[in-house]
Amino acid sequence: MLALMEAVLTSNPALTGYWYALARSVEVQNAPKSARLLGRDVVLWRGPTGEVIAAPDRCPHREAPLTLGVVNEGCLICPYHGWTFGADGRCVAVPSAGEGVPPPPRAHLDTYHATERYGLVWVCLGEPVAAIASIDQDDDPAFRRINTPVDVWKTSATRMTDNFLDVTHFPFVHTGTFGIAQDTQATRVELCELDDEFHGYRYQVTANNHSVGMLASGQDSAVVYRTMTSGFALPFTVRSTIAYDTGLQHILLLLSTPIDDVTSYFTFVVWRNDDFSQSAEEIIRFDLAIGAEDKLMLERVPGVLPLDQTTLVNVQADRCSVEWRRQLSALMMAT
């Protein structure tokens, strides 16, 4: 029970079998990029054929940080003694050994699984037990995809996921964007399988429609009506869908990546079936402002979110978060 209350993420082996977004693809180019995942320092770079490689940020020779090195023709060169690593993290050169001398057998990097999807670089530290969540709109030419920066939030990925599944904070946290202070009573939450990957609920939201919000909603009325869903895929992925009466759809994939127990990366991806007349920067201004409101609140709440069923007080409107915590608890306790 203590483990559930503390909800330690970095030492739980079950979480290493999932994919996490660490950077935008455009951020991994001609130099090594540093990242941190579940308490482990990671180096990212592009190999000889342009593929993303992820490995521990530690040279096996004298443990120098490889992120301080350089990339030359797809090979990562250690800044300390020049040991060089190519495709699949294989050591291809040890300058001090001279030409023709093969590297020691343990000179190669123990790489992690890495791939690119939705404009992001994803890493799995262990053997993958689940695929990256599928977003059908990514293959639909009627929709465009918009990426956002990868930001660091000083809060736990558990608190972020809980927040993104919740609608009852809208009238209080999001008063500067779309929240309506007088609309505080939540409708009854009925959980369902939204599709093969996301479990959650459907609901209606009445939202303020200020100047920046008008760009996102495509409407100029003071208030707009949204048909929405919120759902999760373990461990920390949330999808939120918004449909307006006009037929406009706005799909958000909300990605919380645990840097450690109380620090996380956050990025979100948007898909929209608009007419593409507004710039991507204008469209996501509203969502970025909403995220800033969430971040401001969550960074004031210390520690990780308790996952047991007794520490926190819950009401009917919290059913989706309670179910997510139950499933995450089962996953983490299984190991």
Secondary structure, 3 states (H helix, E strand, C coil): CHHHHHCCCCCCHHHHHCCEEEEEHHHCCCCCEEEEECCEEEEEEECCCCCEEEEECCCCCCCCCHHHCEEECCEEECCCCCCEECHHHCEEECHHHCCCCCCCHHHCCCCEEEEEECCEEEEECCCCCCCCCCCHHHHCCCCEEEECCCEEECCCHHHHHHHHCCCCCHHHHCCCCCCCCCCCCCCCCCCEECCCCCEEEEEEEEEECCHHHHHHHCCCCCEEEEEEEEEEECCCEEEEEEEECCCCEEEEEEEEEEEECCEEEEEEEEEECCCCCCCHHHHHHHHHHHHHHHHHHHCCCCCCCCCCCCCCCCCHHHHHHHHHHHHHHHHHHCC
